[in-house]
Amino acid sequence: MSTELLPPVAPDVLADAVEQLSARLRKKLDAAIAGCADQASASTDGSVEVRFGEDATVTLRPGPSGAVTQAEQAACTCLLAPRCLHRTAVLGAAPLAEGQGDDPDAGSRTVAAPAADTDTGAGTGTDTGVATGRTVSGGAPDMTAPLGESAPATLTPAQVRAASALWNAAAEALSAGVTAGGAVVQAELLRAAHTARLAALPRAEAAALRVVRGLRAARERSEGQRLGDLADAFRELLAGAALLSAGSADAGAAGSARRAYEQGGSLRVYGLCREPVLSATGYGGVTTHLVGADGAGYTVSDVRPGGLARVKGAGSASVALGGAVLDHAGLARGGLRIVGATVSADGRLGAGRGVSATPLRGVDWSEEPAAALFARPVRDAMGAALADGGPESAEPGRTPTRLLGCDVEVIGAAGDAVVVRVVSAAAEGPLLRLRPAHPHPELPHAANLRRIAEHPGLVLRVLGRPDLDRAATLRPLAVGPAPGVAATLRLPDEWKGHADLGYDRLQGGHFPRETTGGAALGPVPLGPDPLADAPLWRVRRLLETGVAGGRRAVAEAGRGADPASLVARLTRAGLGGAAHLAQALTAEAGRRPRDAFGRLTDASADGYARAWLAAAVHLAAAERTLVAASWS
């Protein structure tokens, strides 16, 4: 189903429309949604019309923001309007508008689209279209309270009630699963998300919208949709709602719709690399990663609505920071002296009126402060990355995964990955897998890695983002020559010592002759994979079964000999906690107490959701532990 012509619709508008339908029409809603988007046609006045035969026409008239934010902006010509199936079906087929605390890159794990923030004054950030910040892997921007506003120490009763309503809606959606999680179930989640927004819980609202988008994508079988991503979204939503509804969390757990910028004084920052940003929700641009004189990480980004063409153009667009005359390509290989700098908690540089910037000479990766990124042992750097991006921080408002640098020797290709070994003076380093930072075929990430794989024995310096969901996997953003090594890259002088894998294309002349054409003989060893070798995949399969088929599917999986085999395998592997939680989940899924007349005495999904969440949180922590071990 193509929804390109339909404008985004505010979640509360859709939720209200579904609520107004009769029970009879609600049963027909999913079927009506499936076919109406293909009948859409755009008008010259900016409205969109959808015809339902000769009897009814639905017209959407988006507001100045480009989204349908008021009920009056959606009208139908039938006699039942506005409580008609036609109008609600068109609203349900349209994409969801961004929420107050929503991330433009919701649903994309491989690259993030930072929220559009520009500092408009001394230390205060507001949304204007240019993002200056760090991208988040599979995640979202840091949302902290704006300066000048003192957040209460505890949650208000209204916030606790909104979180409780969100928990109940999320539990029902999880119990229904993808198969039964149609428009009506999604509308209940959207209503709870809107209530969370009114109660100033933007982080919870954003988590709920990610789940709804995931349910839609799964039901439509959209390209690139992964059931594991939806399971992770459910885990984040339920964990956040449980914490907030308990009333024990502080106000910081609620998040904020605006980003705080603090005075950073004078800064000297030096470019490390550029990273193309192409999100699943239509945002595109570039992020330039910087390092300060003290080794702190900073970023400047330009991310706006747009597709691949904007991604390519943004790589050489001017930097909107303090009147600097550099473009992003120049900043990635140069530096800036910033006076009156404003900095967010996650390293985003604000572009306020009081900020001025002067270009500086860049530093090579072998010079300080950039060299410190490559001097740290990879095990220590990975431990810090896991602390930044662990399950407890995989949500909007937490610091994103930091970059990791190391020197590696190429061994060869293994599927879509390049197998390398970390070069260490102390001992033999671990084997790593280099995978494309973004899978889009028109971005040069994959082509550059294939070039590198053709040169076993090549030693190079790599800067990238560790993949926290795969064993010993690094998503490289840039590569450069390793100092003091003959068999290394020969890059042009204008590249200033490194190649940005998302923008620059490596050619044959960039590689030393002594390694050219030397293909690895036989299969390339991948090294141990503790994540794949552990039977935890069985727990994930059980959790994803619940997401796909709902509570009934988990109850069916709990019958027969397979559950006993699951518990036995986990116990033998020393994963007794996972075995206990998986057994408790299947038992709770099948627990449907009835009275003497066969009526359910406890129809609530609360117990099932808590059992599923306990198993999911334990699984995430166990997987992160095994991922950390793979870097040893």
HUKAHU-V780633 format. One record per pair of residues at least 6 apart in sequence whose C-alpha atoms are under 8 Angstrom apart, sorted by the first residue. I is the first residue (numbers start at 0). J is the second residue. Records with the same first field share a line. If there is no record, write none. Layout:
I = J, J
This chain:
0 = 33, 34, 36, 37, 219
1 = 36, 37
2 = 36, 37, 92, 93, 94
4 = 39, 40, 41, 47
5 = 36, 39, 47, 92, 93, 94
6 = 47, 59, 61, 65, 66, 67, 93, 94
7 = 65, 66, 67, 93, 94, 95, 96
8 = 66, 67, 68, 90, 93, 94, 95, 96
9 = 66, 67, 68, 69, 95, 96, 97, 98
10 = 95, 96, 189, 190, 192, 193
11 = 189, 190, 193
12 = 67, 68, 69, 70
13 = 87, 90, 91, 186, 189
14 = 186, 187, 189, 190
15 = 190
16 = 81, 82, 86, 87
17 = 25, 87, 182, 183, 186
18 = 186
19 = 82
20 = 82, 83, 84
24 = 84
25 = 183
27 = 84
28 = 84, 87, 88, 182, 183
29 = 88, 181, 182
31 = 84, 85, 88
32 = 88, 89, 91, 92
33 = 92
35 = 49, 51, 88, 89, 92
36 = 49, 89, 92, 93
38 = 49, 50, 51
39 = 47, 48, 49, 50
40 = 47, 48, 49
41 = 47, 48
42 = 48
45 = 60, 61
46 = 58, 59, 60, 61
47 = 58, 59, 60
48 = 56, 57, 58, 59
49 = 56, 57, 58, 89
50 = 56, 57
51 = 57, 85
54 = 76, 77
55 = 75, 76, 77, 85
56 = 75, 76, 77, 85
57 = 73, 74, 75, 76, 85, 86, 89
58 = 72, 73, 74, 75
59 = 67, 72, 73, 74
60 = 67, 72, 73
61 = 67, 68, 72
62 = 68, 72
66 = 96
67 = 73
73 = 86, 90
74 = 80, 81, 86
75 = 81, 83, 85, 86
77 = 83
80 = 86
91 = 182
95 = 212
97 = 103
98 = 201, 204, 205, 208
99 = 196, 201, 204, 205, 256
100 = 142, 201, 202, 204, 205, 254, 255, 256, 395
101 = 139, 201, 202, 204, 205, 206, 208
102 = 112, 113, 114, 138, 139, 140, 205, 395
103 = 112, 113, 114, 278, 280, 281, 282
104 = 110, 111, 112, 113, 137, 138, 139, 278, 279, 280, 282
105 = 137, 138, 139, 209, 278, 279, 280
106 = 137, 209, 212, 213, 228, 279, 280
107 = 137, 138, 278, 279
108 = 136, 137, 138, 228
109 = 136, 137, 436, 437, 438
110 = 134, 135, 136, 137, 276, 277, 278, 436, 437
111 = 134, 135, 136, 137, 138, 139, 276, 277, 278
112 = 134, 135, 139, 276, 277, 278, 282, 283, 302
113 = 130, 132, 133, 134, 135, 139, 140, 300, 302
114 = 126, 130, 139, 140, 302
115 = 126, 127, 128, 129, 130, 131, 302, 303
116 = 124, 125, 126, 127, 128, 129, 130, 131, 258
117 = 124, 125, 126, 127, 128, 129, 130, 131, 349, 350, 351
118 = 124, 125, 260, 341, 349, 350, 351, 352
119 = 125, 349, 350, 351, 352
120 = 351, 352, 353
121 = 262, 341, 351, 352, 353
122 = 146, 259, 260, 261, 262, 341, 342, 349, 351
123 = 145, 146, 258, 259, 260, 261
124 = 145, 257, 258, 259, 260, 349
125 = 257, 258
126 = 257
128 = 301, 302, 303
129 = 300, 301, 302, 303, 319
130 = 299, 300, 301, 302, 303
131 = 286, 298, 299, 300, 301, 347, 348, 349, 350
132 = 286, 297, 298, 299, 300, 345, 346, 347, 348
133 = 140, 286, 288, 297, 298, 299, 300, 345, 346, 347, 399
134 = 140, 286, 399
135 = 399, 400
136 = 399, 400
138 = 393, 394, 395, 399
139 = 394, 395, 396, 399
140 = 395, 396, 397, 398, 399
141 = 258, 344, 345, 395, 396, 397, 398
142 = 254, 255, 256, 257, 258, 259, 395, 396, 397
143 = 251, 254, 255, 256, 257, 258, 259, 396
144 = 150, 251, 254, 255, 256, 257, 258, 259
145 = 255, 257, 258, 259, 260
146 = 259, 260, 261
150 = 250, 251
151 = 249, 250
152 = 249, 250
153 = 246, 247, 248, 249, 250
154 = 243, 246, 247, 248, 249, 250
157 = 198
158 = 195, 198, 199, 200, 243, 244
159 = 243, 244, 245, 246
160 = 244
161 = 191, 194, 195, 198, 244
162 = 195, 203, 240, 241, 243, 244
163 = 240, 241, 243, 244
164 = 191
165 = 188, 191, 192, 195, 207, 240
166 = 237, 240, 241, 244
167 = 604, 605
168 = 187, 188, 191
169 = 188, 207, 233, 236, 237
170 = 237, 604, 605, 607, 608
171 = 184, 604
172 = 180, 184, 185, 188
173 = 233, 545, 546, 549, 550, 608
174 = 545, 546, 549, 550, 551, 604, 607, 608
175 = 548, 549, 550
176 = 545, 546, 547, 548, 549, 550
177 = 214, 217, 218, 546, 547, 548, 549
178 = 218, 547, 548, 549
179 = 548, 549
180 = 214
185 = 211, 214
188 = 207, 211
189 = 207, 208, 211
192 = 203, 204, 205, 207, 208
193 = 204
195 = 201, 203, 204
196 = 204
199 = 253, 255
200 = 253, 254, 255
201 = 253, 254, 255, 256
202 = 252, 253, 254, 255, 394, 395, 396
203 = 236, 239, 240, 253
205 = 395
206 = 232, 235, 236, 394
207 = 236
209 = 232
210 = 229, 232, 233, 236
213 = 224, 228, 229, 232
214 = 229
216 = 224
217 = 224, 225, 226
226 = 543, 546, 547
227 = 543
229 = 546
230 = 542, 543, 546
234 = 612, 615, 616
235 = 393, 394
237 = 608, 612
238 = 612
242 = 248
243 = 252, 253
254 = 395, 396
258 = 343
259 = 343, 344
260 = 341, 342, 343, 344, 349
261 = 341, 342, 343
262 = 339, 340, 341, 342
263 = 339, 340, 341, 342
264 = 338, 339, 340, 341
265 = 336, 337, 338, 339, 340
266 = 291, 292, 335, 336, 337, 338, 340
267 = 291, 292, 334, 335, 336, 337
268 = 289, 290, 291, 292, 297, 334, 335, 336, 337
269 = 289, 290, 291, 292, 330, 331, 332, 333, 334, 335, 359, 361, 362
270 = 287, 288, 289, 290, 330, 331, 332, 333, 334, 361, 362
271 = 287, 288, 289, 290, 331, 332, 364, 369
272 = 287, 288, 289, 331, 332, 476, 477, 497, 498, 499
273 = 285, 286, 287, 288, 314, 327, 328, 331, 476, 477, 499, 501, 502
274 = 285, 286, 287, 288, 476, 499, 501
275 = 283, 284, 285, 286, 310, 311, 314, 501, 502
276 = 282, 283, 284, 285, 286, 302, 310
277 = 283, 284, 306, 307, 310
281 = 304, 305, 306
282 = 302, 303, 304, 305, 306
283 = 302, 303, 304, 305, 306, 307, 309, 310
284 = 300, 301, 302, 303, 305, 309, 310, 311, 312, 313, 314
285 = 300, 301, 302, 310, 313, 314, 327
286 = 298, 299, 300, 301, 302
287 = 298, 299, 300, 327, 330, 331
288 = 296, 297, 298, 299, 331
289 = 296, 297, 298, 299, 331
290 = 296, 297, 368, 369
291 = 297, 368
292 = 367, 368
293 = 368
294 = 368, 369, 371
296 = 346
297 = 345, 346, 347, 348
298 = 346, 347, 348
299 = 318, 347, 348
301 = 313, 318
311 = 502
313 = 327
314 = 326, 327, 328, 502
315 = 326, 327, 328, 329
316 = 326, 327, 328
317 = 324, 325, 326, 327
318 = 324, 325, 326, 327, 330
319 = 350
320 = 349, 350, 351, 354, 355, 356
321 = 337, 350, 351, 352, 353, 354, 355, 356
322 = 355, 356
323 = 355, 356, 357, 358
324 = 358
325 = 358
332 = 361, 362, 494, 495
333 = 358, 359, 360, 361, 362
334 = 358, 359, 360, 361, 362
335 = 356, 357, 358, 359
336 = 356, 357, 358, 359
337 = 354, 355, 356, 357
338 = 354, 355, 356
339 = 353, 354, 355
340 = 348, 349, 354, 355
341 = 348, 349, 350, 351, 354
342 = 348, 349
343 = 349
344 = 398
345 = 398, 399
362 = 369
363 = 369, 495, 496
364 = 370, 479, 496, 497
365 = 482
372 = 403, 404, 405
373 = 403, 404, 405, 406
374 = 405
377 = 403, 404, 405, 630
378 = 627, 630, 631
380 = 403
381 = 403, 465, 627, 630
382 = 627
384 = 400, 401, 402, 465
385 = 400, 467, 623, 627
387 = 397, 398, 399, 400, 401
388 = 398, 399, 400, 467
389 = 620, 623
390 = 616, 619, 620
392 = 398
400 = 464, 465
401 = 464
402 = 462, 463, 464, 465
403 = 462, 463, 464, 465
404 = 460, 461, 462, 463
405 = 421, 422, 460, 461, 462
406 = 421, 422, 423, 458, 459, 460, 461, 481
407 = 419, 420, 421, 422, 458, 459, 460, 461
408 = 419, 420, 421, 422, 455, 456, 457, 458, 459
409 = 417, 418, 419, 420, 451, 452, 454, 455, 456, 457, 458
410 = 417, 418, 419, 420, 452, 455, 456, 519, 523
411 = 417, 418, 419, 452, 453, 454, 455, 518, 519, 523
412 = 418, 449, 452, 453, 523
413 = 522, 523, 525
415 = 434, 445
416 = 432, 433, 434, 435, 448
417 = 432, 433, 434, 448, 449, 451, 452
418 = 430, 431, 432, 433, 452, 523, 524, 525
419 = 430, 431, 432, 433
420 = 428, 429, 430, 431
421 = 427, 428, 429, 430, 431
422 = 428
428 = 631
429 = 629, 630, 631
430 = 471, 525, 526, 630
431 = 471, 472, 473, 630
432 = 471, 472, 473, 525
433 = 448, 472, 473, 474, 475
434 = 445, 448, 472, 473, 474, 475
435 = 444, 445, 448, 474, 475
436 = 444, 474, 475, 476
437 = 444
438 = 444, 445
442 = 501, 502
443 = 500, 501, 502, 503, 504
444 = 500, 501
446 = 504
447 = 500, 504, 505
450 = 505, 506
451 = 457
453 = 515, 516, 517, 518
454 = 510, 514, 515, 516, 517, 518
455 = 514, 517, 518, 519
456 = 486, 514
457 = 486, 487, 488, 514
458 = 480, 481, 484, 486, 487, 488
459 = 478, 479, 480, 481, 487, 488
460 = 478, 479, 480, 481
461 = 475, 476, 477, 478, 479
462 = 475, 476, 477, 478
463 = 473, 474, 475, 476, 477
464 = 473, 474, 475, 476
465 = 471, 472, 473, 474
466 = 472, 473, 474
467 = 623, 626
468 = 622, 623, 626
469 = 530, 626
470 = 528, 529, 530, 625, 626, 627, 629, 630
471 = 528, 626, 627, 629, 630
475 = 500
476 = 499, 500, 501
477 = 497, 498, 499, 500, 501
478 = 497, 498, 499, 500
479 = 488, 490, 496, 497, 498
480 = 487, 488, 489, 490, 496, 497
481 = 487, 488
485 = 511
486 = 511, 513, 514
487 = 510, 511
488 = 509, 510, 511
489 = 508, 509, 510, 511
490 = 496, 497, 498, 509
491 = 509
498 = 504, 505
527 = 629
528 = 629
529 = 625, 626, 628, 629
530 = 622, 625, 626
533 = 572
534 = 568, 569, 572
535 = 569, 577, 618, 622
537 = 565
538 = 577, 581, 614, 618
539 = 615, 618
541 = 553, 556, 581
542 = 553, 611, 614, 615
544 = 552, 553
545 = 551, 552, 553
550 = 588, 589, 607
551 = 588, 589
553 = 584, 585, 588, 589
554 = 585, 586, 588, 589
555 = 589
556 = 562, 585
557 = 582, 585, 586, 589
562 = 582
565 = 578
566 = 578, 579, 581, 582
567 = 578
569 = 575, 577, 578
570 = 578
576 = 617
577 = 614, 617, 618
580 = 610, 613, 614
581 = 614
583 = 610
584 = 607, 610, 611, 614
587 = 606, 607, 610
588 = 607
591 = 599, 600, 601, 602
592 = 599, 600, 601
593 = 599, 600, 601
594 = 600
